[in-house]
Amino acid sequence: MTTEMEKAGIPVVQVTSVVPVAKMVGSNRIVLGHGIVNPLGAPDLPLAEEKALRKDLVKQALDKLQNEADSDG
């Protein structure tokens, strides 16, 4: 899905815990998520720590979005 959105001119960042699969399907901007079930969170963490984790992951994604797509994900 990310590659089709990129083809349409919509920049995309994929947050995933399965980076090799994202690379295999052609994603250009990839951020390593926290876990398979909850890539953008960690319900087992205390609330303040989970919010910090989510904020950091979203910041990473926004930083990637601002940069040109690179070939190594």
PDB file as gemmi writes it, atoms N, CA and C in Angstrom:
CRYST1    1.000    1.000    1.000  90.00  90.00  90.00 P 1                      
ATOM      1  N   MET A   1       0.818  -1.179   0.000  1.00  0.00           N  
ATOM      2  CA  MET A   1       0.000   0.000   0.000  1.00  0.00           C  
ATOM      3  C   MET A   1       0.875   1.262   0.000  1.00  0.00           C  
ATOM      4  N   THR A   2       1.976   1.233   0.745  1.00  0.00           N  
ATOM      5  CA  THR A   2       2.828   2.423   0.803  1.00  0.00           C  
ATOM      6  C   THR A   2       3.425   2.752  -0.562  1.00  0.00           C  
ATOM      7  N   THR A   3       3.814   1.741  -1.303  1.00  0.00           N  
ATOM      8  CA  THR A   3       4.420   2.008  -2.608  1.00  0.00           C  
ATOM      9  C   THR A   3       3.400   2.613  -3.566  1.00  0.00           C  
ATOM     10  N   GLU A   4       2.154   2.175  -3.499  1.00  0.00           N  
ATOM     11  CA  GLU A   4       1.120   2.742  -4.370  1.00  0.00           C  
ATOM     12  C   GLU A   4       0.833   4.197  -3.995  1.00  0.00           C  
ATOM     13  N   MET A   5       0.841   4.511  -2.709  1.00  0.00           N  
ATOM     14  CA  MET A   5       0.627   5.888  -2.283  1.00  0.00           C  
ATOM     15  C   MET A   5       1.782   6.769  -2.739  1.00  0.00           C  
ATOM     16  N   GLU A   6       3.002   6.239  -2.645  1.00  0.00           N  
ATOM     17  CA  GLU A   6       4.175   6.989  -3.117  1.00  0.00           C  
ATOM     18  C   GLU A   6       4.068   7.248  -4.621  1.00  0.00           C  
ATOM     19  N   LYS A   7       3.626   6.241  -5.378  1.00  0.00           N  
ATOM     20  CA  LYS A   7       3.465   6.406  -6.828  1.00  0.00           C  
ATOM     21  C   LYS A   7       2.466   7.505  -7.150  1.00  0.00           C  
ATOM     22  N   ALA A   8       1.466   7.668  -6.273  1.00  0.00           N  
ATOM     23  CA  ALA A   8       0.443   8.698  -6.478  1.00  0.00           C  
ATOM     24  C   ALA A   8       0.922  10.067  -6.007  1.00  0.00           C  
ATOM     25  N   GLY A   9       2.156  10.132  -5.496  1.00  0.00           N  
ATOM     26  CA  GLY A   9       2.712  11.408  -5.072  1.00  0.00           C  
ATOM     27  C   GLY A   9       2.472  11.742  -3.607  1.00  0.00           C  
ATOM     28  N   ILE A  10       1.995  10.771  -2.838  1.00  0.00           N  
ATOM     29  CA  ILE A  10       1.744  10.986  -1.411  1.00  0.00           C  
ATOM     30  C   ILE A  10       2.898  10.377  -0.626  1.00  0.00           C  
ATOM     31  N   PRO A  11       3.716  11.206   0.026  1.00  0.00           N  
ATOM     32  CA  PRO A  11       4.830  10.645   0.798  1.00  0.00           C  
ATOM     33  C   PRO A  11       4.318   9.855   2.001  1.00  0.00           C  
ATOM     34  N   VAL A  12       4.957   8.714   2.260  1.00  0.00           N  
ATOM     35  CA  VAL A  12       4.507   7.798   3.303  1.00  0.00           C  
ATOM     36  C   VAL A  12       5.684   7.344   4.142  1.00  0.00           C  
ATOM     37  N   VAL A  13       5.457   7.225   5.453  1.00  0.00           N  
ATOM     38  CA  VAL A  13       6.409   6.588   6.349  1.00  0.00           C  
ATOM     39  C   VAL A  13       5.723   5.359   6.918  1.00  0.00           C  
ATOM     40  N   GLN A  14       6.364   4.221   6.820  1.00  0.00           N  
ATOM     41  CA  GLN A  14       5.792   3.000   7.368  1.00  0.00           C  
ATOM     42  C   GLN A  14       6.441   2.715   8.718  1.00  0.00           C  
ATOM     43  N   VAL A  15       5.620   2.631   9.766  1.00  0.00           N  
ATOM     44  CA  VAL A  15       6.090   2.263  11.097  1.00  0.00           C  
ATOM     45  C   VAL A  15       5.778   0.784  11.268  1.00  0.00           C  
ATOM     46  N   THR A  16       6.814  -0.020  11.453  1.00  0.00           N  
ATOM     47  CA  THR A  16       6.634  -1.459  11.523  1.00  0.00           C  
ATOM     48  C   THR A  16       7.713  -2.093  12.385  1.00  0.00           C  
ATOM     49  N   SER A  17       7.403  -3.260  12.899  1.00  0.00           N  
ATOM     50  CA  SER A  17       8.400  -4.037  13.637  1.00  0.00           C  
ATOM     51  C   SER A  17       9.036  -5.078  12.735  1.00  0.00           C  
ATOM     52  N   VAL A  18       8.559  -5.165  11.513  1.00  0.00           N  
ATOM     53  CA  VAL A  18       9.046  -6.161  10.568  1.00  0.00           C  
ATOM     54  C   VAL A  18       9.702  -5.426   9.393  1.00  0.00           C  
ATOM     55  N   VAL A  19      10.835  -4.831   9.664  1.00  0.00           N  
ATOM     56  CA  VAL A  19      11.533  -4.010   8.675  1.00  0.00           C  
ATOM     57  C   VAL A  19      11.894  -4.799   7.410  1.00  0.00           C  
ATOM     58  N   PRO A  20      12.377  -6.045   7.520  1.00  0.00           N  
ATOM     59  CA  PRO A  20      12.715  -6.761   6.283  1.00  0.00           C  
ATOM     60  C   PRO A  20      11.528  -6.909   5.325  1.00  0.00           C  
ATOM     61  N   VAL A  21      10.342  -7.102   5.867  1.00  0.00           N  
ATOM     62  CA  VAL A  21       9.161  -7.229   5.016  1.00  0.00           C  
ATOM     63  C   VAL A  21       8.848  -5.879   4.358  1.00  0.00           C  
ATOM     64  N   ALA A  22       8.950  -4.796   5.124  1.00  0.00           N  
ATOM     65  CA  ALA A  22       8.704  -3.468   4.564  1.00  0.00           C  
ATOM     66  C   ALA A  22       9.673  -3.178   3.431  1.00  0.00           C  
ATOM     67  N   LYS A  23      10.933  -3.535   3.623  1.00  0.00           N  
ATOM     68  CA  LYS A  23      11.923  -3.333   2.555  1.00  0.00           C  
ATOM     69  C   LYS A  23      11.609  -4.208   1.351  1.00  0.00           C  
ATOM     70  N   MET A  24      11.181  -5.451   1.619  1.00  0.00           N  
ATOM     71  CA  MET A  24      10.893  -6.396   0.546  1.00  0.00           C  
ATOM     72  C   MET A  24       9.760  -5.897  -0.348  1.00  0.00           C  
ATOM     73  N   VAL A  25       8.768  -5.230   0.247  1.00  0.00           N  
ATOM     74  CA  VAL A  25       7.647  -4.749  -0.555  1.00  0.00           C  
ATOM     75  C   VAL A  25       7.901  -3.371  -1.152  1.00  0.00           C  
ATOM     76  N   GLY A  26       9.066  -2.782  -0.858  1.00  0.00           N  
ATOM     77  CA  GLY A  26       9.463  -1.554  -1.518  1.00  0.00           C  
ATOM     78  C   GLY A  26       9.222  -0.267  -0.760  1.00  0.00           C  
ATOM     79  N   SER A  27       8.966  -0.330   0.541  1.00  0.00           N  
ATOM     80  CA  SER A  27       8.795   0.903   1.311  1.00  0.00           C  
ATOM     81  C   SER A  27      10.106   1.677   1.332  1.00  0.00           C  
ATOM     82  N   ASN A  28      10.019   2.986   1.147  1.00  0.00           N  
ATOM     83  CA  ASN A  28      11.207   3.828   1.099  1.00  0.00           C  
ATOM     84  C   ASN A  28      11.558   4.434   2.446  1.00  0.00           C  
ATOM     85  N   ARG A  29      10.557   4.804   3.216  1.00  0.00           N  
ATOM     86  CA  ARG A  29      10.787   5.418   4.528  1.00  0.00           C  
ATOM     87  C   ARG A  29      10.223   4.483   5.584  1.00  0.00           C  
ATOM     88  N   ILE A  30      11.095   3.975   6.444  1.00  0.00           N  
ATOM     89  CA  ILE A  30      10.682   2.987   7.442  1.00  0.00           C  
ATOM     90  C   ILE A  30      11.170   3.418   8.808  1.00  0.00           C  
ATOM     91  N   VAL A  31      10.281   3.305   9.799  1.00  0.00           N  
ATOM     92  CA  VAL A  31      10.645   3.537  11.193  1.00  0.00           C  
ATOM     93  C   VAL A  31      10.374   2.245  11.943  1.00  0.00           C  
ATOM     94  N   LEU A  32      11.356   1.803  12.717  1.00  0.00           N  
ATOM     95  CA  LEU A  32      11.205   0.582  13.504  1.00  0.00           C  
ATOM     96  C   LEU A  32      10.248   0.842  14.651  1.00  0.00           C  
ATOM     97  N   GLY A  33       9.122   0.124  14.648  1.00  0.00           N  
ATOM     98  CA  GLY A  33       8.124   0.251  15.700  1.00  0.00           C  
ATOM     99  C   GLY A  33       8.516  -0.531  16.940  1.00  0.00           C  
ATOM    100  N   HIS A  34       7.735  -0.359  17.992  1.00  0.00           N  
ATOM    101  CA  HIS A  34       8.043  -0.980  19.277  1.00  0.00           C  
ATOM    102  C   HIS A  34       7.786  -2.480  19.271  1.00  0.00           C  
ATOM    103  N   GLY A  35       6.657  -2.908  18.758  1.00  0.00           N  
ATOM    104  CA  GLY A  35       6.314  -4.324  18.777  1.00  0.00           C  
ATOM    105  C   GLY A  35       5.372  -4.663  17.639  1.00  0.00           C  
ATOM    106  N   ILE A  36       5.182  -5.948  17.414  1.00  0.00           N  
ATOM    107  CA  ILE A  36       4.339  -6.381  16.300  1.00  0.00           C  
ATOM    108  C   ILE A  36       2.882  -6.017  16.541  1.00  0.00           C  
ATOM    109  N   VAL A  37       2.397  -6.262  17.745  1.00  0.00           N  
ATOM    110  CA  VAL A  37       0.991  -5.989  18.040  1.00  0.00           C  
ATOM    111  C   VAL A  37       0.737  -4.497  18.232  1.00  0.00           C  
ATOM    112  N   ASN A  38       1.672  -3.809  18.862  1.00  0.00           N  
ATOM    113  CA  ASN A  38       1.523  -2.378  19.145  1.00  0.00           C  
ATOM    114  C   ASN A  38       2.749  -1.612  18.647  1.00  0.00           C  
ATOM    115  N   PRO A  39       2.859  -1.398  17.327  1.00  0.00           N  
ATOM    116  CA  PRO A  39       4.064  -0.743  16.824  1.00  0.00           C  
ATOM    117  C   PRO A  39       4.237   0.697  17.306  1.00  0.00           C  
ATOM    118  N   LEU A  40       3.144   1.364  17.643  1.00  0.00           N  
ATOM    119  CA  LEU A  40       3.231   2.754  18.094  1.00  0.00           C  
ATOM    120  C   LEU A  40       2.906   2.909  19.574  1.00  0.00           C  
ATOM    121  N   GLY A  41       3.140   1.876  20.347  1.00  0.00           N  
ATOM    122  CA  GLY A  41       2.860   1.979  21.780  1.00  0.00           C  
ATOM    123  C   GLY A  41       3.361   0.757  22.518  1.00  0.00           C  
ATOM    124  N   ALA A  42       3.190   0.802  23.838  1.00  0.00           N  
ATOM    125  CA  ALA A  42       3.583  -0.307  24.702  1.00  0.00           C  
ATOM    126  C   ALA A  42       2.676  -0.286  25.932  1.00  0.00           C  
ATOM    127  N   PRO A  43       1.528  -0.959  25.862  1.00  0.00           N  
ATOM    128  CA  PRO A  43       0.569  -0.902  26.952  1.00  0.00           C  
ATOM    129  C   PRO A  43       1.108  -1.392  28.295  1.00  0.00           C  
ATOM    130  N   ASP A  44       2.209  -2.130  28.274  1.00  0.00           N  
ATOM    131  CA  ASP A  44       2.783  -2.630  29.516  1.00  0.00           C  
ATOM    132  C   ASP A  44       3.617  -1.571  30.246  1.00  0.00           C  
ATOM    133  N   LEU A  45       3.918  -0.458  29.590  1.00  0.00           N  
ATOM    134  CA  LEU A  45       4.683   0.616  30.228  1.00  0.00           C  
ATOM    135  C   LEU A  45       3.764   1.527  31.041  1.00  0.00           C  
ATOM    136  N   PRO A  46       4.322   2.196  32.043  1.00  0.00           N  
ATOM    137  CA  PRO A  46       3.539   3.230  32.728  1.00  0.00           C  
ATOM    138  C   PRO A  46       3.137   4.310  31.713  1.00  0.00           C  
ATOM    139  N   LEU A  47       2.014   4.954  31.973  1.00  0.00           N  
ATOM    140  CA  LEU A  47       1.433   5.890  31.010  1.00  0.00           C  
ATOM    141  C   LEU A  47       2.416   6.956  30.529  1.00  0.00           C  
ATOM    142  N   ALA A  48       3.158   7.554  31.444  1.00  0.00           N  
ATOM    143  CA  ALA A  48       4.098   8.612  31.049  1.00  0.00           C  
ATOM    144  C   ALA A  48       5.181   8.073  30.116  1.00  0.00           C  
ATOM    145  N   GLU A  49       5.683   6.871  30.396  1.00  0.00           N  
ATOM    146  CA  GLU A  49       6.711   6.280  29.537  1.00  0.00           C  
ATOM    147  C   GLU A  49       6.151   5.904  28.169  1.00  0.00           C  
ATOM    148  N   GLU A  50       4.906   5.407  28.166  1.00  0.00           N  
ATOM    149  CA  GLU A  50       4.313   5.047  26.878  1.00  0.00           C  
ATOM    150  C   GLU A  50       4.082   6.297  26.030  1.00  0.00           C  
ATOM    151  N   LYS A  51       3.623   7.372  26.641  1.00  0.00           N  
ATOM    152  CA  LYS A  51       3.433   8.622  25.894  1.00  0.00           C  
ATOM    153  C   LYS A  51       4.758   9.104  25.313  1.00  0.00           C  
ATOM    154  N   ALA A  52       5.825   8.994  26.086  1.00  0.00           N  
ATOM    155  CA  ALA A  52       7.146   9.407  25.592  1.00  0.00           C  
ATOM    156  C   ALA A  52       7.578   8.526  24.420  1.00  0.00           C  
ATOM    157  N   LEU A  53       7.317   7.225  24.523  1.00  0.00           N  
ATOM    158  CA  LEU A  53       7.651   6.298  23.437  1.00  0.00           C  
ATOM    159  C   LEU A  53       6.874   6.659  22.174  1.00  0.00           C  
ATOM    160  N   ARG A  54       5.569   6.861  22.323  1.00  0.00           N  
ATOM    161  CA  ARG A  54       4.742   7.215  21.165  1.00  0.00           C  
ATOM    162  C   ARG A  54       5.205   8.529  20.540  1.00  0.00           C  
ATOM    163  N   LYS A  55       5.514   9.502  21.377  1.00  0.00           N  
ATOM    164  CA  LYS A  55       5.968  10.801  20.874  1.00  0.00           C  
ATOM    165  C   LYS A  55       7.267  10.644  20.091  1.00  0.00           C  
ATOM    166  N   ASP A  56       8.181   9.841  20.615  1.00  0.00           N  
ATOM    167  CA  ASP A  56       9.459   9.621  19.939  1.00  0.00           C  
ATOM    168  C   ASP A  56       9.261   8.928  18.589  1.00  0.00           C  
ATOM    169  N   LEU A  57       8.404   7.915  18.538  1.00  0.00           N  
ATOM    170  CA  LEU A  57       8.168   7.203  17.279  1.00  0.00           C  
ATOM    171  C   LEU A  57       7.522   8.106  16.234  1.00  0.00           C  
ATOM    172  N   VAL A  58       6.562   8.918  16.659  1.00  0.00           N  
ATOM    173  CA  VAL A  58       5.917   9.833  15.718  1.00  0.00           C  
ATOM    174  C   VAL A  58       6.915  10.887  15.244  1.00  0.00           C  
ATOM    175  N   LYS A  59       7.782  11.366  16.149  1.00  0.00           N  
ATOM    176  CA  LYS A  59       8.815  12.331  15.756  1.00  0.00           C  
ATOM    177  C   LYS A  59       9.768  11.721  14.731  1.00  0.00           C  
ATOM    178  N   GLN A  60      10.158  10.459  14.953  1.00  0.00           N  
ATOM    179  CA  GLN A  60      11.018   9.785  13.984  1.00  0.00           C  
ATOM    180  C   GLN A  60      10.336   9.711  12.615  1.00  0.00           C  
ATOM    181  N   ALA A  61       9.043   9.381  12.619  1.00  0.00           N  
ATOM    182  CA  ALA A  61       8.309   9.269  11.361  1.00  0.00           C  
ATOM    183  C   ALA A  61       8.223  10.630  10.665  1.00  0.00           C  
ATOM    184  N   LEU A  62       7.949  11.674  11.425  1.00  0.00           N  
ATOM    185  CA  LEU A  62       7.878  13.006  10.829  1.00  0.00           C  
ATOM    186  C   LEU A  62       9.231  13.458  10.294  1.00  0.00           C  
ATOM    187  N   ASP A  63      10.301  13.124  11.016  1.00  0.00           N  
ATOM    188  CA  ASP A  63      11.647  13.450  10.528  1.00  0.00           C  
ATOM    189  C   ASP A  63      11.934  12.729   9.218  1.00  0.00           C  
ATOM    190  N   LYS A  64      11.562  11.458   9.136  1.00  0.00           N  
ATOM    191  CA  LYS A  64      11.772  10.697   7.893  1.00  0.00           C  
ATOM    192  C   LYS A  64      10.951  11.297   6.760  1.00  0.00           C  
ATOM    193  N   LEU A  65       9.746  11.740   7.087  1.00  0.00           N  
ATOM    194  CA  LEU A  65       8.866  12.288   6.070  1.00  0.00           C  
ATOM    195  C   LEU A  65       9.436  13.571   5.475  1.00  0.00           C  
ATOM    196  N   GLN A  66      10.150  14.323   6.275  1.00  0.00           N  
ATOM    197  CA  GLN A  66      10.747  15.572   5.812  1.00  0.00           C  
ATOM    198  C   GLN A  66      11.954  15.341   4.915  1.00  0.00           C  
ATOM    199  N   ASN A  67      12.569  14.194   5.024  1.00  0.00           N  
ATOM    200  CA  ASN A  67      13.763  13.882   4.239  1.00  0.00           C  
ATOM    201  C   ASN A  67      13.384  13.135   2.981  1.00  0.00           C  
ATOM    202  N   GLU A  68      14.224  13.209   2.002  1.00  0.00           N  
ATOM    203  CA  GLU A  68      13.998  12.442   0.777  1.00  0.00           C  
ATOM    204  C   GLU A  68      14.031  10.958   1.096  1.00  0.00           C  
ATOM    205  N   ALA A  69      13.292  10.178   0.356  1.00  0.00           N  
ATOM    206  CA  ALA A  69      13.301   8.721   0.529  1.00  0.00           C  
ATOM    207  C   ALA A  69      14.698   8.217   0.237  1.00  0.00           C  
ATOM    208  N   ASP A  70      15.193   7.363   1.117  1.00  0.00           N  
ATOM    209  CA  ASP A  70      16.511   6.795   0.871  1.00  0.00           C  
ATOM    210  C   ASP A  70      16.365   5.336   0.461  1.00  0.00           C  
ATOM    211  N   SER A  71      17.387   4.803  -0.123  1.00  0.00           N  
ATOM    212  CA  SER A  71      17.295   3.455  -0.669  1.00  0.00           C  
ATOM    213  C   SER A  71      17.488   2.370   0.378  1.00  0.00           C  
ATOM    214  N   ASP A  72      17.999   2.712   1.563  1.00  0.00           N  
ATOM    215  CA  ASP A  72      18.236   1.665   2.567  1.00  0.00           C  
ATOM    216  C   ASP A  72      17.208   1.670   3.680  1.00  0.00           C  
ATOM    217  N   GLY A  73      16.089   2.381   3.510  1.00  0.00           N  
ATOM    218  CA  GLY A  73      15.001   2.365   4.474  1.00  0.00           C  
ATOM    219  C   GLY A  73      15.345   3.166   5.658  1.00  0.00           C  
TER     220      GLY A  73                                                      
END                                                                             
